[in-house]
Amino acid sequence: MTNSEVLACQNPFILWLRLPYELLLIIDWISQAQLCRLMRDEHVAQLRRTGICGSLDFFTIASSPTARQVLSQTIGLPADLVEAILQSLQTDPIFLRLAEVQDALRKPVN
């Protein structure tokens, strides 16, 4: 990887086959890189102070209208911009793939 923009677009399974790291760690790295791609550095730093470290965390929190309002105040972005970022994630196939992989890994095995 040469930078976070490249990492943000990677398939976690391809990286998992090529790197000596666990799949969940790779998913976390990609999620962090995606957040950096979406936000400026100062907003990423503010989000990290609140415990939001990646795009998957951001999506989970921002999906709640009440939390989205608090989030927008915390990072100093208008609520409609936070909503637009959330909507862009909902249509981003790279993000959706990452979310699907994470969801599949969280499901209990029967």
Backbone bond lengths (Angstrom), bond angles and torsions (degrees), N, CA, C in turn:
res aa  C-N    CA-C-N  psi(-1)  N-CA   C-N-CA  omega(-1)  CA-C   N-CA-C  phi
1 M - - - 1.445 - - 1.530 108.85 -
2 T 1.303 114.68 136.85 1.459 118.48 178.93 1.519 112.75 -99.73
3 N 1.338 117.85 -24.62 1.461 120.25 177.35 1.526 110.16 -163.84
4 S 1.328 115.31 175.72 1.467 119.62 -176.09 1.527 112.15 -69.93
5 E 1.324 118.10 -27.63 1.467 119.62 178.61 1.526 110.87 -65.83
6 V 1.315 116.78 -36.15 1.463 120.61 176.56 1.523 109.58 -70.07
7 L 1.328 116.94 -45.25 1.463 121.40 179.69 1.528 111.19 -60.09
8 A 1.323 117.59 -38.52 1.467 122.14 -177.45 1.525 112.62 -60.13
9 C 1.309 117.39 -22.32 1.469 121.43 -176.17 1.527 113.78 -103.96
10 Q 1.318 117.30 5.34 1.463 120.34 -174.53 1.522 113.16 -80.97
11 N 1.309 114.78 152.97 1.456 122.71 173.36 1.533 107.29 -83.52
12 P 1.337 118.51 121.27 1.464 119.84 -176.34 1.526 113.59 -60.94
13 F 1.332 117.57 -30.76 1.463 119.97 -179.33 1.526 111.82 -69.92
14 I 1.315 116.68 -38.46 1.468 120.32 177.81 1.526 109.70 -63.64
15 L 1.330 116.68 -45.44 1.468 119.88 178.60 1.520 111.32 -64.01
16 W 1.314 116.49 -39.24 1.463 121.58 -179.08 1.532 110.82 -60.62
17 L 1.325 116.36 -38.41 1.465 120.30 178.67 1.522 112.24 -70.73
18 R 1.317 116.67 -27.64 1.466 121.01 -174.28 1.525 114.30 -97.93
19 L 1.326 117.06 -17.45 1.465 120.66 -174.41 1.528 111.08 -118.42
20 P 1.331 116.91 153.38 1.469 119.98 -178.69 1.531 113.23 -87.97
21 Y 1.331 117.38 40.72 1.463 120.97 -177.72 1.524 110.04 -122.24
22 E 1.325 115.62 156.98 1.457 120.69 179.43 1.528 110.39 -69.95
23 L 1.315 115.01 150.82 1.462 121.04 -177.79 1.526 111.95 -59.87
24 L 1.325 117.86 -41.21 1.471 120.04 -179.88 1.528 111.93 -62.57
25 L 1.319 117.17 -36.36 1.466 120.60 177.75 1.529 110.28 -67.09
26 I 1.306 116.61 -41.60 1.468 120.91 178.30 1.530 110.32 -63.54
27 I 1.329 116.79 -41.34 1.469 120.77 176.78 1.524 110.04 -60.48
28 D 1.320 116.81 -43.03 1.462 120.87 178.77 1.526 111.09 -61.88
29 W 1.318 117.57 -44.04 1.470 120.82 178.89 1.525 111.16 -61.76
30 I 1.317 116.78 -43.93 1.467 120.13 179.88 1.526 110.00 -64.21
31 S 1.324 116.42 -41.59 1.466 120.93 178.24 1.531 110.97 -60.91
32 Q 1.331 117.18 -42.99 1.464 120.82 177.51 1.525 110.84 -62.97
33 A 1.318 116.53 -42.45 1.467 120.66 179.71 1.529 110.92 -64.48
34 Q 1.329 116.82 -37.67 1.463 119.85 178.07 1.523 111.21 -64.79
35 L 1.331 116.80 -39.30 1.465 119.68 177.98 1.527 110.34 -63.97
36 C 1.322 116.65 -40.91 1.472 120.34 177.83 1.522 111.05 -63.56
37 R 1.316 117.07 -32.36 1.462 121.27 178.38 1.526 111.25 -70.52
38 L 1.339 116.58 -30.49 1.469 121.61 -177.15 1.524 113.96 -84.58
39 M 1.324 117.30 -31.45 1.469 122.16 -170.04 1.527 111.25 -122.67
40 R 1.311 115.21 156.70 1.460 119.96 172.23 1.521 108.85 -74.93
41 D 1.326 115.74 160.53 1.467 121.60 -174.64 1.521 113.50 -54.48
42 E 1.334 117.68 -42.52 1.468 119.25 -177.47 1.530 111.52 -66.77
43 H 1.324 117.19 -33.06 1.467 119.73 177.39 1.528 110.83 -72.43
44 V 1.327 116.71 -37.74 1.469 120.42 176.75 1.521 109.43 -62.04
45 A 1.330 117.22 -42.63 1.472 120.76 179.10 1.526 110.79 -62.63
46 Q 1.327 117.27 -42.03 1.472 120.41 178.38 1.526 110.97 -65.03
47 L 1.309 116.85 -41.12 1.461 120.30 178.38 1.524 110.97 -63.36
48 R 1.317 116.57 -42.22 1.471 119.76 179.88 1.525 111.41 -62.89
49 R 1.320 117.04 -35.39 1.474 119.53 177.92 1.527 111.57 -65.15
50 T 1.320 116.87 -24.24 1.465 120.27 178.27 1.528 112.10 -93.47
51 G 1.324 117.11 0.60 1.460 120.92 178.30 1.514 114.66 96.11
52 I 1.320 117.10 4.83 1.466 121.12 177.68 1.524 107.07 -97.42
53 C 1.325 115.54 108.11 1.462 119.92 -173.23 1.523 114.36 -106.52
54 G 1.324 117.66 -15.86 1.452 119.58 -176.46 1.516 112.19 -148.25
55 S 1.318 114.83 176.24 1.464 120.59 -179.37 1.522 111.73 -63.19
56 L 1.321 117.26 -33.69 1.467 120.21 179.35 1.522 110.79 -66.59
57 D 1.334 117.24 -42.03 1.470 121.35 175.82 1.529 110.23 -63.49
58 F 1.333 115.68 -46.54 1.463 120.92 -179.47 1.528 110.30 -57.87
59 F 1.316 117.03 -46.42 1.461 121.55 -179.06 1.525 111.22 -60.88
60 T 1.321 116.33 -44.43 1.464 120.80 -179.25 1.522 110.78 -61.06
61 I 1.324 116.89 -47.54 1.465 121.36 -178.02 1.529 110.69 -70.44
62 A 1.319 116.88 -47.89 1.469 120.89 -175.11 1.527 112.77 -70.01
63 S 1.312 118.15 -12.97 1.469 120.82 178.19 1.523 112.31 -70.06
64 S 1.316 117.16 -21.12 1.465 121.42 176.41 1.529 108.77 -89.03
65 P 1.343 118.53 123.22 1.469 120.23 -179.09 1.530 113.49 -56.56
66 T 1.317 117.14 -40.02 1.468 120.16 179.64 1.522 110.54 -66.64
67 A 1.317 115.94 -47.10 1.467 120.09 179.50 1.523 110.83 -65.19
68 R 1.326 117.22 -35.63 1.465 121.38 178.86 1.525 110.68 -61.21
69 Q 1.326 117.28 -40.11 1.465 121.58 178.67 1.526 110.48 -64.49
70 V 1.319 116.74 -46.53 1.468 121.26 178.52 1.524 109.86 -63.74
71 L 1.319 116.54 -41.71 1.459 121.82 179.27 1.523 111.11 -60.68
72 S 1.314 117.22 -44.27 1.466 120.04 -179.43 1.526 111.32 -63.66
73 Q 1.331 117.10 -37.89 1.466 120.48 176.86 1.527 110.97 -68.10
74 T 1.316 116.19 -39.35 1.464 120.92 -177.75 1.521 112.06 -63.43
75 I 1.323 116.47 -42.42 1.465 119.02 -176.56 1.522 113.09 -97.14
76 G 1.330 116.56 -3.02 1.456 119.95 175.29 1.518 114.77 75.39
77 L 1.323 116.67 31.12 1.462 121.01 175.36 1.523 108.83 -114.42
78 P 1.320 117.98 145.42 1.465 119.66 176.88 1.533 110.96 -59.73
79 A 1.321 116.06 145.39 1.465 121.11 -178.31 1.528 111.73 -59.23
80 D 1.341 117.17 -34.65 1.463 118.46 179.96 1.524 111.94 -69.21
81 L 1.339 117.32 -28.74 1.460 120.27 175.81 1.532 110.53 -71.62
82 V 1.330 116.73 -41.17 1.466 120.60 176.17 1.529 109.11 -61.25
83 E 1.327 116.82 -40.72 1.472 121.41 176.85 1.527 110.75 -62.16
84 A 1.325 117.27 -41.62 1.466 121.08 179.34 1.526 111.06 -64.78
85 I 1.326 117.03 -39.26 1.469 120.63 177.25 1.524 109.68 -63.81
86 L 1.321 116.33 -43.19 1.464 121.30 178.02 1.531 110.29 -59.91
87 Q 1.324 116.96 -44.82 1.463 120.80 179.41 1.525 111.69 -65.05
88 S 1.330 116.62 -35.78 1.468 118.57 178.46 1.526 110.79 -66.18
89 L 1.330 116.81 -36.01 1.465 119.66 176.40 1.528 110.74 -65.70
90 Q 1.325 116.71 -37.83 1.466 120.82 -178.52 1.524 112.87 -65.81
91 T 1.321 117.10 -17.28 1.463 120.83 179.91 1.528 112.80 -113.45
92 D 1.317 117.21 3.19 1.463 121.80 -178.74 1.532 109.29 -88.51
93 P 1.336 118.38 111.98 1.464 119.68 -177.14 1.529 113.55 -62.37
94 I 1.307 117.17 -29.87 1.467 120.12 179.16 1.525 109.96 -69.28
95 F 1.334 116.97 -44.20 1.464 120.30 176.63 1.523 110.71 -64.67
96 L 1.322 116.96 -44.32 1.467 120.73 -178.28 1.527 111.49 -61.05
97 R 1.329 117.19 -38.99 1.471 120.60 176.70 1.520 110.22 -62.57
98 L 1.326 116.56 -44.63 1.461 120.66 -179.35 1.523 110.67 -63.46
99 A 1.323 116.97 -43.27 1.466 120.98 178.82 1.526 110.84 -63.86
100 E 1.317 116.61 -39.11 1.464 120.67 179.33 1.530 111.06 -64.93
101 V 1.314 116.95 -41.66 1.468 120.49 178.40 1.522 109.95 -64.18
102 Q 1.332 116.73 -45.84 1.466 119.47 179.58 1.528 110.91 -61.85
103 D 1.317 117.55 -43.27 1.466 121.02 178.80 1.528 111.28 -61.06
104 A 1.327 116.57 -42.20 1.466 120.32 179.78 1.523 111.14 -63.81
105 L 1.311 117.27 -36.57 1.464 120.74 179.98 1.520 112.14 -73.27
106 R 1.313 117.21 -23.39 1.469 121.21 -179.55 1.525 112.95 -84.34
107 K 1.327 117.13 -19.17 1.465 120.04 -177.86 1.523 109.96 -69.48
108 P 1.331 116.53 137.92 1.463 118.92 178.15 1.529 111.21 -69.31
109 V 1.306 114.89 146.60 1.457 121.03 177.23 1.516 108.03 -84.89
110 N 1.315 117.54 128.63 1.477 121.52 -179.74 1.503 111.38 -87.32
